[in-house]
Every structure is written in C-alpha cells, then in structure tokens.
Amino acid sequence: MVINCMKNQTRILTASLFLFVILTVWACGGGGGGGGASSASRPPVAPDPTCSALVTRQSSVQAVRPYSSDPGILVPATSIEQQSDIGKRVHTNHLISISGVHTMVSGPGGLSPVQVATAYGVTNFSGRGAGAIAIVDAYNYPTALNDFNNFSQTYSLPTESSGSATSASNSVFQVVYAAGRAPANDGGWSEEMAIDIQWAHAMAPMAKIYLVEAASSTLQDISQAVAVAKSLPGVHEVSTSFGATETGCTYVDYNSLFVQSGVVFFSAAGDSAGERSFPAESVNTVAVGGTSLAVSPIGTWLSESVWNGTGCGPSAFEPRPVYQDSIYSTVGRYRAGCDIAAVADPNTGVSVYDSFAYQGVSGWFVAGGTSVACPIVAGIVNGSGVVFDSSQAFNRITYSQAGSQYFHAITSGRSGGYQAGTPWCFPTGLGTPNGLSNLLGGS
C-alpha cells in the first residue's frame, strides 16, 4: 500500500545508510509499503540516547506551539508550554470550543458517549468495562465527584454513591492524592481532569475510575503520581493526557516509569501540529493522536480525517521498537507516533461538565485536544476485558492487524508536515477504533 506519511529530516548519516534513505523517501512518496525492502536493508534502531548529550544544546530546544489557528478555540493557560518548563514541567492537552461553552442550565452541546461509542464500533455499551482505569493529572479538582456524577446522570451512566471522593471503598470513582494530601486547586487542570475521568467512564461504564492527583505539574511529582496509579488495585490501563517537550533527559530519566506488568499506558500525542511530545513518544506507551469526526445523531460513523492540530512525528531520541519494524521503511531508526487515534478536533468535540469555573468556563463545554482521544481509547481497550502484559504487548497485537477492518482508515488531512495514509501514518497511526474490542478478544 502507498503510505503518504514521510517527512524528510536532516540527520547526519553514515555512507552505508545513504542509499537506503534515498530509496526510503522514494518509496514513501510514490509507491513503497511497510515491508518492501529486504531485511538486509532494514535500518538499525537508533542508539540509546544519553541525557548528557542534550545538556549542551538544551537552550536551543523550543517549547511546543499550542494549537491556535482557529479563533473559535480557547487554549487554556495550562495547555501552553513555557520555555522555562522544558525538562521540568508537563502541560495539559485540552482545548475548548468557545461556541460550545454553555451556562450551568444549558446542557451538553458536543458529542455524547453513545455517539462516540457507536462510531467506534463499541458493542454491549452499557455492560462494558472491568477492573479499573487510572487517570493521572496534576493539582486538585475540588468538584470532581459532583461533576463526575452530573455527567453520569445526564448520560445514564453509573454514578458514585459515596459522599467521599477519596474513600477506598468507592466502586465507581475515587480520587487518590499521590503525595498523601490534597494538592492546590487549579482550574485549568480541573478542566483536564473532567475530560479524562468522564470520557474514560463513558467508554467503560463498568470500570472503576481512579483520579490520581499529582502534587504539581513538575516531572518529579507527575512521576510519583504515575508510580502510584499503576499499582492501584485492579488497574490495567493508565491514561496520561499531559505532555512535555521531548528531550534526551526525559527518555533517560522517565521512560522506565511506564512499565508495569499487566498495565497498558495511553498517552496523548499533544495539540501542536506535527510536534513530538513525551511520554507519547516513549516506546512504553500507546501514543494517541487526534481526528475530526463526523457522525449522525445516533452515532453512525460518517467520515473522519486527520485533525490539523494533532501532535505526531518521529522521535528525536527513542530507538524504533520491535512493534514498528513492519513500518521501518517509513519511520527509519526512530520510534514514531502515533499508534492509534480518536476524536480530538474541538469543532467536532465531546460534551464535558465542570462546575469549577476557570477562564469564563463553567458548567457544560465542548472539549477537544488529544486529551479527549486518550481516555476514549483507554476506555475502549478496558472494555475488551483483556489484560495485556505491557504497552508494547498491546502495540504488537494492533500493529499485526494494520489495515484491517478493526480500524477506520484515515485517508485525508494532515498535521504539520505529516499526511494521512494507510495502513499507518504519523498523525493517526493505525487509524481509529472500529470494533477494536473484537480484535482484542472482548465483546
């Protein structure tokens, strides 16, 4: 199959690889496929990066640019990375449709859980989900339990009957403070958390949702929260919608954090067109990109294209994992994102409820960004009921089905310099779910 997904990169190449690179560019632009070359010409994986190699050029690494091409889209302050954040802090990956912001009594204005579930081939919707999904975010969301239940009641989803958000006996929703005490409140991160917990629950109504709150957005505090999340009872999926500029230091210092037997880590690819983000570029996560989704009122899938704000691209540091060997003629020596995708365009966004007012937003709003796509995919995978040994194990299975009926092929649109294409491309990976739980072995 033709794969129109290649973006030329300037790299220092050895003479022995020069001819191969020329052939690879030709193949991806005009007639190659994921495995046309012989194994003898397969490029070796990149060498493991070292943090010290980055230090000498740290000042030249630029903060990612948030999606801002649409005046109808609000970019929350927490979704804007500052230069001083690089190597120190993570940011949110959510956006808000200004036209979709409603008052407290107006009700939802975006896509509903049934519409999204139907579009992505989710069957047995009301009975889906098992075990638990952990959501990792920073700071405190003081109205989390109230808002979770409001969303759930609106869409006839299970509610948490406990009056305490932090009670370990809760069966539907529980807040966990990673540092043992409530962090400071934060409005921007509360919006992020509302999206994450509500849409993981929307796709897996029978799974328990843990919201793990890091003390702050520093990499150290976020790392503590991930470590807590992956060890919580029953957790087999961890959703991380935050991101940071990819550096050699993030790889060396934090890559192993996203490994836990029996747990798959899902990470938002970011909302900066064609830009790389960590941990989405980690070989130990499932990188979730974004699309623009058109559905009927009852959720019939009509069309889908690359959302022009999704993060994606070849890592500058991470060696190509084995599960991407089948697309080596496109990605070369380095790990490439994305692996899979779901709706992220704020203009085709989802309904979210957050009563903790921030930047003029309170109540129902329409959300977008890969922060939406990430918990959606995590919830769909949870609903399969299959426990995977790791993120890499999950990716090995899905990549083996590239181009199959289990994925909606995304054949139009681009993000940054990366175009749509099948059976895999940078912005949307293998495509969006289309009865994915059937592939994984669930119902």
C-alpha positions as CSV (number, residue, x, y, z in Angstrom):
1,M,0.0,0.0,0.0
2,V,1.1,3.6,-0.6
3,I,2.0,5.4,2.5
4,N,2.0,9.1,2.2
5,C,3.3,9.8,5.7
6,M,7.0,10.6,5.3
7,K,8.5,13.8,6.4
8,N,12.1,14.5,5.4
9,Q,14.5,15.0,8.3
10,T,18.0,16.4,8.3
11,R,20.2,13.8,10.0
12,I,23.9,13.0,10.0
13,L,24.1,9.7,8.1
14,T,26.8,7.3,7.5
15,A,27.8,6.5,4.0
16,S,26.5,2.9,4.3
17,L,22.9,4.2,5.0
18,F,22.8,7.0,2.4
19,L,21.5,4.8,-0.4
20,F,18.9,3.3,1.8
21,V,17.5,6.7,2.9
22,I,17.1,7.8,-0.8
23,L,15.2,4.6,-1.5
24,T,13.0,5.0,1.6
25,V,12.0,8.6,0.7
26,W,11.1,7.4,-2.9
27,A,9.1,4.5,-1.6
28,C,7.0,6.6,0.9
29,G,6.3,9.3,-1.6
30,G,5.4,7.3,-4.6
31,G,5.0,3.6,-4.3
32,G,6.5,1.8,-1.3
33,G,5.0,-0.1,1.5
34,G,5.7,-1.0,5.1
35,G,7.9,-4.0,4.3
36,G,9.0,-3.8,0.7
37,A,12.8,-3.8,1.4
38,S,14.7,-6.9,2.4
39,S,15.7,-7.4,6.0
40,A,19.3,-6.8,4.9
41,S,18.4,-3.1,4.2
42,R,16.4,-2.6,7.3
43,P,17.9,0.4,9.2
44,P,19.3,-0.5,12.6
45,V,17.5,1.1,15.6
46,A,18.9,4.3,16.9
47,P,21.4,4.2,19.7
48,D,20.1,4.7,23.2
49,P,20.1,8.5,23.9
50,T,22.1,10.0,26.8
51,C,20.9,12.9,28.9
52,S,24.4,14.5,28.8
53,A,24.2,14.7,25.0
54,L,21.3,17.1,25.4
55,V,22.6,19.4,28.0
56,T,24.9,21.2,25.6
57,R,22.0,22.2,23.4
58,Q,19.2,22.5,26.0
59,S,18.8,26.2,25.4
60,S,18.1,25.6,21.7
61,V,15.1,23.3,22.3
62,Q,12.0,25.3,21.8
63,A,8.7,25.0,23.7
64,V,5.9,23.3,21.6
65,R,3.5,25.7,20.0
66,P,-0.1,25.2,21.1
67,Y,-2.9,24.8,18.5
68,S,-4.1,28.3,17.8
69,S,-5.2,28.5,14.1
70,D,-8.9,28.8,15.0
71,P,-10.2,32.0,16.7
72,G,-13.2,30.0,17.9
73,I,-11.0,27.8,20.1
74,L,-9.9,28.7,23.6
75,V,-6.4,27.4,24.5
76,P,-6.3,27.2,28.3
77,A,-3.2,28.6,30.0
78,T,-2.3,25.2,31.3
79,S,-2.1,23.9,27.7
80,I,0.6,26.4,26.8
81,E,4.2,25.3,27.4
82,Q,6.6,28.0,28.5
83,Q,10.3,27.9,27.6
84,S,11.1,27.6,31.3
85,D,9.0,24.4,31.5
86,I,11.2,22.3,29.2
87,G,12.7,19.4,31.1
88,K,10.8,20.5,34.3
89,R,7.0,20.5,33.9
90,V,4.2,19.0,31.9
91,H,1.2,20.7,30.4
92,T,-2.4,19.8,29.6
93,N,-3.5,18.8,26.1
94,H,-7.1,20.1,26.0
95,L,-8.8,22.8,24.1
96,I,-12.3,24.3,24.4
97,S,-14.8,25.3,21.6
98,I,-15.9,28.8,22.5
99,S,-19.2,28.4,20.7
100,G,-19.7,25.2,22.7
101,V,-19.5,26.8,26.1
102,H,-22.9,26.8,27.9
103,T,-24.2,28.1,31.1
104,M,-25.0,25.8,34.0
105,V,-28.5,25.2,32.8
106,S,-28.0,24.9,29.0
107,G,-26.9,21.2,28.9
108,P,-24.3,19.4,26.8
109,G,-23.6,20.6,23.3
110,G,-21.0,18.2,22.0
111,L,-20.9,14.5,21.1
112,S,-22.4,12.1,23.6
113,P,-21.0,8.8,24.9
114,V,-23.4,6.8,22.8
115,Q,-22.5,8.7,19.6
116,V,-18.7,8.1,20.1
117,A,-19.1,4.5,21.2
118,T,-21.3,3.7,18.2
119,A,-19.0,5.4,15.8
120,Y,-16.0,3.4,17.1
121,G,-17.8,0.1,17.0
122,V,-18.3,-0.4,20.7
123,T,-20.8,-3.2,21.4
124,N,-22.7,-4.0,24.6
125,F,-22.2,-0.4,25.6
126,S,-24.0,-0.5,29.0
127,G,-22.1,-3.5,30.2
128,R,-18.6,-2.6,29.2
129,G,-15.6,-2.3,31.4
130,A,-13.9,-4.3,34.1
131,G,-11.3,-3.7,36.7
132,A,-10.1,-0.1,36.9
133,I,-8.6,2.7,34.8
134,A,-6.3,5.2,36.4
135,I,-6.2,8.8,35.3
136,V,-3.0,10.8,36.1
137,D,-3.2,14.6,36.3
138,A,-1.7,17.4,38.4
139,Y,-3.2,19.6,41.2
140,N,-6.6,19.3,42.7
141,Y,-10.1,19.2,41.1
142,P,-12.3,20.1,44.1
143,T,-15.7,19.4,42.4
144,A,-14.6,16.1,40.8
145,L,-17.1,13.8,42.4
146,N,-20.0,16.2,41.9
147,D,-19.1,16.8,38.2
148,F,-18.5,13.1,37.5
149,N,-21.9,12.2,38.8
150,N,-23.6,15.1,37.0
151,F,-22.1,13.9,33.7
152,S,-23.0,10.3,34.5
153,Q,-26.6,11.1,35.4
154,T,-27.1,13.1,32.2
155,Y,-26.0,10.1,30.1
156,S,-27.5,7.3,32.3
157,L,-24.1,6.0,33.3
158,P,-23.3,4.5,36.8
159,T,-22.8,7.1,39.5
160,E,-20.7,7.0,42.6
161,S,-23.0,6.8,45.6
162,S,-20.4,7.6,48.2
163,G,-20.3,11.1,49.6
164,S,-16.5,11.0,49.9
165,A,-14.4,11.2,46.8
166,T,-11.4,9.7,48.4
167,S,-13.0,6.7,50.1
168,A,-11.1,3.5,49.2
169,S,-14.5,1.6,49.3
170,N,-15.8,3.6,46.3
171,S,-16.8,1.2,43.5
172,V,-17.3,3.7,40.6
173,F,-15.0,6.7,41.2
174,Q,-12.2,7.6,43.6
175,V,-9.7,10.4,44.0
176,V,-6.2,9.5,45.1
177,Y,-3.7,12.0,46.3
178,A,-0.3,10.8,45.1
179,A,1.6,12.7,47.8
180,G,-0.9,11.7,50.5
181,R,-2.7,15.0,50.8
182,A,-4.8,17.3,48.6
183,P,-2.8,19.4,46.2
184,A,-3.6,23.1,45.5
185,N,-6.7,23.7,43.4
186,D,-6.2,24.5,39.7
187,G,-8.9,25.5,37.2
188,G,-7.1,24.6,34.0
189,W,-6.1,21.1,35.3
190,S,-9.6,20.7,36.6
191,E,-10.9,21.0,33.1
192,E,-8.4,18.4,32.0
193,M,-9.4,16.1,34.8
194,A,-13.1,16.5,33.9
195,I,-12.4,15.4,30.4
196,D,-10.3,12.5,31.4
197,I,-12.5,10.9,34.1
198,Q,-15.8,11.5,32.3
199,W,-14.7,10.1,29.0
200,A,-12.8,7.1,30.3
201,H,-16.0,6.3,32.3
202,A,-18.1,7.0,29.1
203,M,-16.3,4.3,27.2
204,A,-16.0,1.8,30.1
205,P,-19.1,2.4,32.4
206,M,-18.5,-0.7,34.5
207,A,-14.8,0.0,35.3
208,K,-13.8,1.9,38.4
209,I,-12.2,5.2,37.6
210,Y,-9.3,6.4,39.7
211,L,-8.2,10.0,39.5
212,V,-4.7,10.2,40.7
213,E,-3.7,13.8,41.5
214,A,0.0,14.8,41.5
215,A,1.1,17.5,43.9
216,S,2.1,19.7,41.0
217,S,2.9,19.5,37.3
218,T,6.6,19.0,37.8
219,L,8.1,15.9,36.2
220,Q,9.1,14.6,39.6
221,D,5.5,15.0,41.1
222,I,3.9,13.6,37.9
223,S,6.3,10.6,38.1
224,Q,5.2,10.0,41.7
225,A,1.6,10.0,40.6
226,V,2.2,7.6,37.7
227,A,4.0,5.2,40.1
228,V,1.0,5.3,42.4
229,A,-1.5,4.9,39.6
230,K,0.0,1.8,38.0
231,S,-0.1,0.0,41.4
232,L,-3.7,0.7,42.4
233,P,-6.0,-2.3,42.8
234,G,-7.5,-3.6,39.5
235,V,-5.8,-1.1,37.3
236,H,-4.9,-2.4,33.8
237,E,-5.0,0.9,31.9
238,V,-3.4,4.2,32.8
239,S,-4.3,7.3,30.8
240,T,-1.9,10.2,30.7
241,S,-3.2,13.2,28.8
242,F,-0.4,15.5,29.8
243,G,2.7,16.2,27.8
244,A,6.2,17.8,27.7
245,T,8.7,18.6,25.0
246,E,10.6,15.5,24.2
247,T,14.3,15.6,25.3
248,G,17.0,13.0,25.8
249,C,16.7,13.6,29.5
250,T,13.0,12.7,29.6
251,Y,13.9,9.4,27.9
252,V,16.7,8.5,30.2
253,D,15.1,9.6,33.4
254,Y,11.4,8.7,32.9
255,N,11.0,6.0,30.2
256,S,11.1,3.1,32.6
257,L,8.3,4.7,34.6
258,F,5.8,3.5,32.0
259,V,6.3,-0.2,32.6
260,Q,4.2,-2.4,34.9
261,S,3.2,-6.0,34.4
262,G,-0.4,-6.1,33.3
263,V,-0.8,-2.4,32.6
264,V,-1.1,-0.5,29.3
265,F,-0.2,3.2,29.3
266,F,-2.0,5.5,26.9
267,S,-0.6,9.0,26.3
268,A,-2.0,12.0,24.4
269,A,0.2,12.9,21.4
270,G,-0.3,16.7,22.1
271,D,-2.1,19.6,20.4
272,S,0.8,21.1,18.5
273,A,0.6,20.2,14.8
274,G,3.4,17.8,13.8
275,E,5.3,18.3,17.1
276,R,6.6,15.5,19.3
277,S,5.6,15.1,22.9
278,F,6.8,12.9,25.8
279,P,5.6,10.5,27.1
280,A,3.6,9.9,23.9
281,E,6.9,9.2,22.1
282,S,8.0,6.7,24.7
283,V,8.3,3.1,23.4
284,N,6.5,2.1,26.5
285,T,3.2,4.0,25.8
286,V,0.5,3.9,23.3
287,A,0.6,7.3,21.5
288,V,-2.9,8.5,20.8
289,G,-3.4,11.1,18.0
290,G,-6.4,13.1,17.0
291,T,-9.1,13.3,14.3
292,S,-12.0,15.3,13.2
293,L,-15.1,13.0,13.4
294,A,-18.4,13.3,11.7
295,V,-21.3,11.2,13.0
296,S,-25.0,11.0,12.6
297,P,-27.3,11.9,15.5
298,I,-27.4,8.3,16.5
299,G,-23.7,7.8,16.2
300,T,-23.3,6.3,12.7
301,W,-19.7,6.9,11.6
302,L,-19.9,9.1,8.5
303,S,-16.3,10.3,8.0
304,E,-13.1,11.0,9.7
305,S,-9.9,12.9,8.9
306,V,-6.7,14.0,10.5
307,W,-7.2,16.8,12.9
308,N,-4.8,19.5,11.8
309,G,-3.6,20.2,15.4
310,T,-2.6,16.7,16.5
311,G,0.9,16.1,17.7
312,C,2.9,13.4,15.9
313,G,6.2,12.6,14.2
314,P,9.4,10.6,14.6
315,S,11.1,10.8,17.9
316,A,14.5,12.6,18.0
317,F,15.7,10.2,20.7
318,E,13.8,6.9,21.1
319,P,15.0,3.9,19.2
320,R,12.5,2.2,17.0
321,P,10.6,-0.5,18.9
322,V,10.1,-4.0,17.5
323,Y,6.4,-3.4,17.1
324,Q,7.2,-0.8,14.5
325,D,9.6,-3.0,12.4
326,S,6.8,-3.5,10.0
327,I,6.8,0.2,9.0
328,Y,10.6,0.7,9.1
329,S,10.7,1.9,5.6
330,T,8.6,4.9,6.7
331,V,9.9,5.6,10.2
332,G,13.6,4.6,9.9
333,R,15.6,4.2,13.0
334,Y,13.4,6.0,15.5
335,R,10.2,5.4,17.3
336,A,7.3,7.2,15.7
337,G,4.0,8.5,16.9
338,C,1.1,8.0,16.7
339,D,-0.1,4.4,17.2
340,I,-3.8,4.9,17.2
341,A,-6.2,7.9,17.2
342,A,-9.7,9.1,18.2
343,V,-11.7,12.3,18.0
344,A,-9.8,15.4,19.1
345,D,-10.9,18.4,17.0
346,P,-12.7,20.9,19.3
347,N,-15.1,21.7,16.3
348,T,-16.3,18.0,16.5
349,G,-15.7,17.7,20.2
350,V,-17.3,16.0,23.1
351,S,-19.5,17.2,26.0
352,V,-17.9,17.7,29.4
353,Y,-19.2,19.0,32.7
354,D,-17.0,21.1,35.0
355,S,-18.5,23.4,37.7
356,F,-15.2,24.7,38.9
357,A,-15.1,27.9,37.0
358,Y,-12.0,28.9,35.1
359,Q,-11.3,31.5,32.3
360,G,-15.0,32.1,32.0
361,V,-15.9,28.4,31.5
362,S,-18.3,26.8,34.0
363,G,-20.8,24.0,33.5
364,W,-21.1,22.2,30.2
365,F,-18.5,22.8,27.5
366,V,-17.3,21.2,24.3
367,A,-13.8,19.8,24.6
368,G,-11.2,18.8,22.1
369,G,-7.5,18.1,22.0
370,T,-5.7,14.7,22.3
371,S,-6.7,14.8,25.9
372,V,-10.1,13.7,24.7
373,A,-8.8,11.0,22.4
374,C,-6.5,9.4,25.1
375,P,-9.1,8.4,27.7
376,I,-11.6,7.4,25.0
377,V,-9.1,4.8,23.6
378,A,-8.1,3.7,27.2
379,G,-11.8,3.1,28.0
380,I,-12.4,1.1,24.8
381,V,-9.4,-1.1,25.5
382,N,-10.6,-1.6,29.1
383,G,-13.9,-2.7,27.7
384,S,-12.4,-5.6,25.9
385,G,-11.7,-7.3,29.3
386,V,-8.2,-8.4,28.0
387,V,-5.2,-7.9,30.3
388,F,-2.0,-7.1,28.3
389,D,1.4,-7.6,29.8
390,S,2.6,-4.2,28.7
391,S,2.0,-1.3,26.3
392,Q,4.5,-2.9,23.9
393,A,2.5,-6.2,24.0
394,F,-0.7,-4.2,23.2
395,N,1.1,-2.5,20.3
396,R,2.4,-5.7,18.9
397,I,-1.1,-7.1,18.6
398,T,-2.6,-4.0,17.0
399,Y,0.3,-3.4,14.6
400,S,-0.1,-7.0,13.4
401,Q,-3.6,-6.0,12.2
402,A,-2.6,-2.9,10.3
403,G,-5.0,-2.1,7.5
404,S,-7.7,-4.5,8.9
405,Q,-11.4,-3.9,9.5
406,Y,-10.7,-3.2,13.1
407,F,-9.6,0.3,12.3
408,H,-11.2,3.2,10.5
409,A,-8.7,4.1,7.8
410,I,-7.9,7.8,7.9
411,T,-7.1,8.8,4.3
412,S,-7.5,12.6,4.3
413,G,-6.0,15.6,6.1
414,R,-2.6,16.5,7.5
415,S,-1.0,17.9,10.7
416,G,2.1,19.9,10.3
417,G,4.2,18.2,7.6
418,Y,2.6,14.8,8.0
419,Q,-0.2,13.5,5.8
420,A,-3.0,10.9,6.3
421,G,-2.4,7.5,4.8
422,T,-2.9,3.7,5.3
423,P,-2.2,1.3,6.7
424,W,-0.3,3.6,9.1
425,C,0.7,7.2,9.2
426,F,2.2,9.6,11.7
427,P,-0.9,11.7,12.7
428,T,-3.3,8.8,13.3
429,G,-1.2,5.7,13.4
430,L,-3.2,2.6,12.5
431,G,-6.4,4.7,12.4
432,T,-9.3,4.9,14.8
433,P,-11.1,2.0,16.6
434,N,-13.7,0.1,14.6
435,G,-14.8,-2.8,16.8
436,L,-11.4,-2.9,18.3
437,S,-12.5,-4.9,21.3
438,N,-13.4,-7.7,18.9
439,L,-9.8,-7.8,17.7
440,L,-8.6,-7.9,21.3
441,G,-10.9,-10.7,22.3
442,G,-13.6,-8.9,24.2
443,S,-17.3,-8.5,23.4
